[in-house]
Amino acid sequence: MSGCAAVLELLDDYLDGELQPRDMRRIHAHLAECDACAAEFRRARREVDAVRERLRQVPVPPDLRARLGAAIRELSSHGRH
């Protein structure tokens, strides 16, 4: 991975911690050296934090929570076969 385009393409996954450790380190190093990408990272981080905060404020109806739990269990059981 090299260059700003590659970093920006993976920025969402970096924010979510979904990259391999090697890629996480490379992006971290790039952000430490590139002001433009670091600014984009800070902007994206603020947006993600704002969305997460907003989601914490939204009540989840018990029936929806139960249906989601059942769907997750169903999906999980398919992966075990």
Secondary structure, DSSP 8 states (H G I E B T S, - for coil): --HHHHHHHTHHHHHTT-S-HHHHHHHHHHHHH-HHHHHHHHHHHHHHHHHHHHHHTS---HHHHHHHHHHHHHHHHHTT-
